Amino acid sequence: MQRAEAKLWRAAELAEYISPAKNGTFGATQAHPPPGLKAIPAAGIYKLKRDGRFKYRLVIRGYHMEAGRDFNETFAPVPSTTTLRQCCSL
């Protein structure tokens, strides 16, 4: 963070940090995971948008997750044909 835009990148980080609390997305967080579990690593992604905005997002490194320990099942919402027919016939 020694570039001239360091303050703008820091503002983008703070906006990302504050956003879930402002939207009421997450509840209380724990400082440490429960005994027997370890935290899943995360990475920060910095991106300069075409319109000149500085964006930052925190992503979880999902490839470190193990089935049965970190999650039990996966779910991908797939619309049924009836839903598509009703939605698109308007």
KAPEWO-V831816 format. One record per backbone hydrogen bond with DSSP energy under -1.0 kcal/mol. CO is the residue of the C=O (numbers start at 1). NH is the residue of the N-H. If there is no record, write none. Layout:
co = [CO & CO]
nh = [NH & NH]
//
This chain:
co = [3 & 5 & 6 & 7 & 8 & 9 & 10 & 11 & 12 & 13 & 14 & 15 & 18 & 19 & 20 & 34 & 41 & 43 & 45 & 47 & 49 & 53 & 55 & 57 & 59 & 60 & 61 & 62 & 66 & 66 & 71 & 80 & 81 & 82 & 83 & 84]
nh = [6 & 9 & 10 & 11 & 12 & 13 & 14 & 15 & 16 & 17 & 18 & 19 & 22 & 23 & 25 & 37 & 61 & 59 & 57 & 55 & 52 & 49 & 47 & 45 & 43 & 62 & 64 & 65 & 69 & 70 & 68 & 84 & 85 & 86 & 87 & 88]
//
